[in-house]
């Protein structure tokens, strides 16, 4: 397999986006252990402090994979107890490990920027702190022991509120969520009602909703669980966060009952990190398009992502990390073909099989892009 590390320099830190994958869409436990060791070596060698760490594998391999990661972290002199989110899937290929994604940063010497592990109530998290800035990432918040799905979702959001309040933050400062469901299609509408009601209680403005992915993904007995990123910045602080509510290609998701933004721009100096929400083949009116045509849906999905990135001055070839959620193996094959035709086949991606938000959608992609803020309406690369 391979480990790709895209580094993005910022005034007070350098951001890192590491993706570890097998040569194919999955690999066995021995190869996974080797990849974990390679990631740990890069983190230790680059003094990279992790903000988010996600491992994708099969349900039956969860214990073994997390043990291999823990051993690799300890061997590299890293803290093996750093928070990690495990998301279980059926995988393409015969292996048990699809890959690992790590988002972290290296503080610039003398910047007064630090990253620490916090216990936000009962939730583990990682906190980026600096002059005029705090960013908190919470890992795998769930709603257990509530029994039914809607109750678990309500408890999950209440637990998130409590964790944020423990760190003197609130839900209006949440800029990105990653939400996973053991089963998705039969209660996604109910979940959206729960989420919308929560946003209304917390007075989250329609034009300031978090970027989000809502997708199938398992973890033990949880009906749902999520990672959360909240940001608190001073008015003239070193980081500014701006939501992308709609694009020239897609209207706001709230127009058809989903409470999220299309993307979120995280800007430090002139450098931008763009978190693109889970995106699928949905047109400007909110309708699924190219139903039954996997290649056309893949093309439309990539064009929709390109539309989000264009709002931030970015391009598809600047994607640094992605997860591709495939309804079946045909969707995986379609992505390989279409992305090759578009010339964007080389961005680092992890592939899994899972339901996406509608039963007529065959592929969904979430991604992270790095780019530079346009200058006087033109990209700096064009000057």
VENNORUR-V947324 format. One line per field, one symbol per residue. psi: psi as a letter, one per 30 degrees, with the letter a starting at -180 (. if undefined). burial: # if it has 9 or more other C-alpha atoms within 8 Angstrom, else .. A space follows every 50 residues. Layout:
psi = ???
burial = ???
This chain:
psi = alkkjkkjkleflkkkjkkklleafllleeeeeeeeeeeeeeeefghkkk ekkkkkalefgeeeeeeeeeeeeefggljfgkkkkkkklklkaflfkelk kkkaljkkkgfgklklkljibgkklkkkkljgkkkkkkkhkagkgkelee eeeeeeeeeeeeeeefghllffgkfkkjkkkekeefgeeeeeeeeeeeee eghkkegglkklkjlkkljbgkelllkkkkkkklehlfkkkkljellffk lkfffggkillelkkjkjbfkkkjjklkkaikaffgkklhkfjeeeeeee eeeeeeeeeefgglleggkfklkjjkeafeeeeeeeeeeeefggffkkkk klklkafkfgkfkkkllkkkakkkjhgkkeff.
burial = #.##...#.#.###########..#####.###.##########...### #########.##..#..#######.#.#.#..##########..###### ########..#.#.#.#..#..########.#############.#..## #######.########..###.#############.##..##.###.##. ...#...############..############...#####.#####.## ####...############.#############..#.#.##..##.#### ##.#############.############.##.###.###...#..#### #######...##############....##...
